[in-house]
C-alpha cells in the first residue's frame, strides 16, 4: 500500500517548484517596467524578515519632537539621506507620527517624525500634539528641535516640562544655524536646562553628524520600550473597550487577585495597569486601560490624558482584546475602539463579556447586530465569556495564539504570485476606459501586521482590492490580524 505522507510531500515539493518558476518568470518580466530604487530593494529582499536589531530584538527608537515649523522633517530627511518626509515652508505639514528605518555609523534605529507640539492646542492641532506625546512615550531617545533664530519660546518651555516628566534621554538640536555667526543663537538655548545645544543646519547638513554621534552615545542596543510593537519577552495584550465594560474585572479574574479597582462608576481606571499572567502554560503581559469614552479631541483634562495613555498602551501591545458588553446593544464607541486597533495594525480578539447575563432573545439580537455593525471584522476571533464568574475565560488563550500567529505570518513570494495569478485568471480586473490593469508582481513587504505590495500596470479599483484581500484571507487564513494591501502603478519603459 503506498505511503500517503510520501505523496503529500511530493505534491508540496511539486507546488514549490511551480511557484518558484512563476516567481522567476514574473521577475524577468519586471525588466521592462520602470522601477524606483525603493521598488527594487523591496522586490530583491524577497522573503527576508524586515529589519530588527540583533537576535530579533526591536530596533531602538529615536523620536524627533518640537513645535511646528522648526525643521523636524528636514532633519529627518537629512538623517535618512533622502527626501522621505514631506517638507513645505508652512507650519503643520506633518500631522501623523511616521516611522522610518535609519542608520548611522553602522547602528540601525527607528526614526519617528512627529507633528508640531503646541500648548493649548484645539481641534486637529490637539490630535497632532497627542501623536507627539505618544512618540515620546515610545522613544528610547528624544531629539528636541528648537529654532535657534527665534530662541526658546513658551511652547518650547512647555515641551521641556513634558520631556522631564517622560524621563527619556534628550538631545537638544539648535536648528537653522547656517553659519558660524549664528552659533551664538544656539548657545542661548543652554537656558532650557537640557544640556548642550547642538548647532545644526538641517537644510545644509551642517553639524548633523555631531548630533547623530551624540544620539548614539545614549542610544541603547535594543529598544527598552518594546519598540513599535516590539518582540521578545511575554506577548503584550491590551484590554480595550468603552467604560464599564468589564476590563478591570477580567484582569482581576486572569490575575487571580484584586489587582485593579473595580466599581460600578464608569471610568474608574485612568492609568494603564500591567500584569504578568500565567495562562495556557505561558506568561502573558496583560494591560488594563482606561475606557475609550468618545473621540479623543473632544475629551479634556484627566480623560484626555487617560485616552492618550490608552493609545500608547495599544501601540506597545501586540494584540488587543476588545471587550463588548453582550447584554447591551453594540454602540458606535465599540465600533470605534475596534477601528482604533485596526488603524494601529495590531492583532485583534473580540470578547463578548457578561455572557452569563444574556438570555436567548438578547443573544439572537446580538448576532444580528454583529452582522450589521461589525461586518468589517468577520476575521476577528470571538470569545463569549463572563469576567465576573470566570466562565470561558480559558478560551482567550487559543484565540490570542491564533491572532498572533496570523499577525506574524509570512507568505513565500512564489506562493503569493502563483495564487494571485490563479485568482486574476479566474476574475480579471474590469476594463476601464478601454484598458485593463494587469498585476505584474506581488511581495509581502513586512509582517506585524502582514503588508503586501502589488505592482500593477494600472490603477486597481478599491472594490477589486477588497476582493483580493478577501481571497487572500480565504487562502491563507490571517484570522485575527488586519492585512494591508497597497498598489504601486508602474509603466513600461519607453523605448
N, C-alpha and C positions, 0 to 999 in steps of 0.2 A: 504494500500500500504506500503511495507517495507521501512524502512529508510536506504537510500544508505550510509549515513555517518556512521551508526552503522556497516554495513557490512565492509566498508573500515577500520574502527578502529579494527574490529575483525581480518581482514586479516593481518593488520600491527602487531597486537599482536601475531598472529599465527606465522608470519615470525620471530619475535623477539625470540619466544620460540625455533623455529627450529634453528636459528642462534646460540643461546646460547648453544643448545645441540651439534651442530657441534664443537663449540669452546671447550667445555668440553672434547669431545672425542679426539680432536687433542692435547689438553694439556696433557691428560692422556698418549697419545702415545709418548710424548716427554720424558717420564720417562726412555725409553730405549735408549735415544740418549745422546752422550757426549756433555754437555753444559758447557760453562765457567760461572764464576760468573756474568760477564757483560751480557751474554745472559739471564741468569735467572732474573737479575734485569730488563732488557728490557721487558721480557715476563710478569713478575709479575706486572709491572707498569700498564699494560693494557691500559685503555682509559684515564688515567690521563694526564693532561697537563704537558709539560716539565717545569723544574724549572724556576720560575721568583721570583722577590722579593715580599714583602708584597703588597697585593691588586693588583697583576698582573703587578706591575712596573718592568721595566727591571733591571736585576742584575747589580751592579756596575762593571766596567771593569778595570782590572789591566794588563798593558802591560809590558812584560819583554823585554828590549832592551839592546843593547851593540854590540861591534864589534865581528867578528867571533871568535869562539873557546874560549870564556871566561867562558863558563859553563852555558849558559842560559837554555838550555833544561834539563841539570842535575838538575838545581834549580827548574825548573817546575815539574820534576818528584818527587823531594823532597817535594814540597808543596802538590802535589796531593797524595803522599804516595804510588805511584805505577809507574812502568815503562811504561809511556804512550808516551812521546816524544822520538823520535829516537835519540840516543846518540852514537857518534863514535869519536875516537880521531883524527879527521880530520876536519879542518875548513870548514864551509859552508855546513854541512849536512842538517840543517833546511833551507828551502828556502821560503816556503809559511807562511802566517800568520795562526796559528792554535789556535782555542779557546777550552778551557776546563772549566768545572764547578768545582769549588774548594770550600773548607770550612775551616775556622779556628775560633776557639773559638765561634762556633755557628753562625758565619756570613758567608753567601754564597756570592760568587762573581765569575765573569768570568775571567779566566786567559788566556792572549793572549801570546803565544810563537811566536817569530819572527826570521827571518834570521839575520845574522850579518850585521851591518850597516857599510859601508865603504865610505871613502871620494874618490871623483873622480872615482866612480865605473863605469864600462862599461859592455855592454853585459848583461848576465844573472845576474851579481852582481848588476847592476843598478836596475833590477826588484826586487831583494831581498831588496835593500835599500828602494825602493819605498814602498814595503809592510810594512817595519818597520815604515816608516813615516806615513802611513795610520793608523797603530796601535796606534801611539802616538795621532793622531787626535781623534780616537775613545775612548781613555782611559780616566778614571777618575783619576787614579794614575799610575805613571810610576816607575817600578823597573829598575834602571840603573845598569847593572852588569859590573864591571871592574875587570880585573885580577890583584890582589894585588901583585903577584910575579913579574909582568912586570912593574907595575906602570902606571901612566897616559900617554897615547900616543897622538900623534897629532889627530888621529881618535877620541879618547875619548874626546878631547877638542872640536872637531867639533860637536860631538853628544851633548855636553853640550850646545853649541850655539843653536842647534835645539830645545832642551828641554826648554831653556829660552824663545825662541820665542813662543813655544806652551803654556807656562804659566800654565802647569799642576803641581800638587804636585809630587815631585820626591823623592824616597827613594834610596839612594846610597848603593849598595851592593859591598863590597870588597871581592871577591870570592877567593878560593884556599888558605884561611888562615887555615891550617890544625892543627896548634898547637899555644901555647902561644908565641913562639919565632917569629912567622910570623906576630904578631899583629902590630909590628912597621911598616911593609909594608903597612898595612891598614891605619894607621894614616897619611901616606904621602898623601893620597887621599883627605885630607881636602883642599889641594891646588886647587881642581876643583871648589870650591866655592858653592857646593851643600849641605852644612851642614855635619852632622855626617856620616862618612862611617861606615857601619855595617859589622864587620868582620864575614865571613861565610865560611864554607866548605860545598858546595852543595853536594859533593861526600859523606861526612861522616855525614852530618846533623848538624854539629857544628854551633850554632848561628842562625839557620834558624828560630827558634821560635821567637827570638827577632826581626828579620826583619819583620815577619808577624805581630807582635804586633805593630810595627812602621807603617806598611801599614794600619792597622785597625784604627789607630789614625786619619789618614787623608782621609780615605775612606768614601764617602757619603753613606747614606742608599740606595738610588736608583741612577741609572746612570744619571748624569747631561747631558751627550752627547746623550741620547736616546738609549744607549746600542748598541748591534749589531742588527740593525733593530728593534728599541725599540717600546714600546707600550705606550699608554696614550697620551692625547693631540690631536691636529689635525693630521689627517693622512698625512704623508710626501710623496710628489710626486716629483720625479726628472724629469726634462725635458732634454732629451738627444738627440744627433744626430750629424751628421757631421757639419762643419762650414757653416753658411749662409743658414741653412735650415728653419729658422724662429722661433727658440726657444724664443728669446727675444721678438719678435713681439707677440707671443702667450701669454707670461707672461704679457706684457703690455695690451693686449686685455682682459685677465682674470681679471687683477687688475683694469682695467678701467682708467689707467693713464700711462704716460710715465715713468715707474719705471726703465727701463733698456735702456741703449744706444743702438740704432739700426742703423746700417749703412750697405751700400752695400758691404763694405770691409769685407771679411770673417775673423772671429777670433776677433771680437770686444770685446766679453765677455771673461774675463780671470778668474775672481773670481766667485764662486757660489753666487747667489743672492737669499735670502729667501724672500718670500712674502706671508702673510696670505690673502687668497681669500675666499669670500663667494660665494658658488656655490651650487645649488640644495638644499638650506636650511641648509647647514652645512659649517663649516670652514675647509679649506684645507691649508696645508703649501706647496706651490709650490717652487721649487728650480731651477732657471735657471743656466745652467752650460756651461763651455767652450766647443766649438765644438771638437769632437774627430777627430784629423787630420789623424794620422797614428799610427803605433804600438808605444806604449809608449817608448820603449827602443831606438827608432830612433829619438825621439824628444830631443831638447836641450833647455837650458835657460828657458825663461818665458813660452814657450809652454810645456816644461816638467812639470813644477810646476802646470800649468793650468790643464794638464791631470791628475796629481796626485790629485788635489783638486776635479776634476770631479769624480774620482774613490771614494774618501772619501764621497762626496755628495751622490753617489749611495749607498754606504754601509750604510749610515744613513737613506736613504729613505726606504719606504715600497713598493712603486710601482713606476715604471718608465714609462713615456710616451716617446717613441722613435719617433721622427719626421722624416719623409721621404719626400723628395721633389717629389710630384706626377708628376711634369712636366718634370723631367729628369729621365733617366734610373737608376734603383737600382744599387748601387755600392757595391764593396767589403767592403768599410767602413761602409755602412748601415748594412750589414750582421754582421760585426764585433761588432758594437755597440749593436745589439740585442743579440749576443752571450755573450757580457760582462754582460748584465742584467741577462741572464740565469745562467752564472757562479757565479754571486753574489747571486743567489737564491731569486731574487726579483720578485714581480708580474709585469706583462708586458701588456701595451696597445700600439698598433702601430697606430700613427696618420699620415695620408697622407695629408700633408699641400699643400697650393697653388692649391687647387682643382678648384678654380674659373678660373685658367689659363689653365686648361687641356681640350682639345677638345675630341670628340668621338674617334678619331683614337688613341690618346695618351692613353686614358682610356683602349682601347682594348689591347694595347701592355703592359700596366701596369699590367693588370690581368695575362697575360702570364708570365711576369717577376716574379710576386708574386708566381705563381705556380712553377716556376723553381728555384728561388733563396731563397724563404722563406718557402720551403717545410717542414723545421724542426719546424716551429711555426704555424701550422694551428689552434692551440688552442688560439692564442692571439686575443683578441677583436680588431676590426678595426674601426677607425673613419675617415671619409673623411671630411676635414674641410678647412677653409681659415682663418688664423690668421689675415690677412690684413682687410678682410671685416667682420669677426666675424661669417661667415656662418657655421652653425652646430657645433659651439664650445660647445653649451649646451649638445651635445651628449657625451661629455667626461665623465660627471658625472656617467651615468649608466654603462659605460664601466669600469670606475675606481672602482665603487662599486662591480661589478661582479668579477673583478680580485682580489680585496682584500678579498671578501667573500670566493673565492676559496683558496686563499693563507692561510686563517685562518682555513679552514675546516678540520674536523677530522672524519674518518670513524670508527664506532664501530668495535672492533676486531672480534666479532661474525659475523657481516655482511660481513666483509672483507674476512674472511676464508670461509664462505659459498659461496660467489661469486667466489673466486678463485677455490674452489672445483668444481663448475659447469663448469668453463672455462677449467680447466685441464681435466675434464672428457670428454668434447667435443673435445678438441685439446691437447692431451698429448704431452710432450716433445719428440722429435725424439730419437730413440735408437742410442747410440754411443758406439762403442766398446763392444757391447753385453749388455750394461747397459742402463737403463732408469731412469734418475733422477726423484725423487718424491718431491713435495712440502709438507713439514711436518707441517709448521705453518707460519703465517704471522702476523705482527703487524705494526701499524703506530707509528714510533719512535718519531716523532715530527711534528709540523706544521710550517708554515712560512719559507720555503715552505713545503708542505707535503712530509715527508720522510718515506718510507716503507722499512721494513727489512723482507726478506723472508728466512726462514730456509729450506734448501733442502738437500736431501740425496746425491746429486752430483752437479757438475758444470752446471749452466744454460747458454746456449749459448746467445750471445748478441742479435741475431735475435729473440729468444724466449722472452728475457727480454723486447725488444721493443714491441713485440706482447702483453705481459701482460700490459705494460704501456698504449698501445692503448686501450685495453679492459677496463682498469680502468677508462680512460677518457670517454669512451662511456657510462659506467655505472654510474659514479659519477660526471661527468662534469669536474671540475677543469679548467674551462675556464679562461685564463689569468694568470695561475701560472705554473712554471716548477714543475715537481714532480720527486723525486729521488727514485730509486728502487735498493736497494743493496741486494746481496745474500750471505748468510753465509752457507757454506757447513759443515754439521755436520754428523758424522758417528755414527753407532750403538755402544753401549757399548760392550766391549769384555767380554764374559762370564768368 
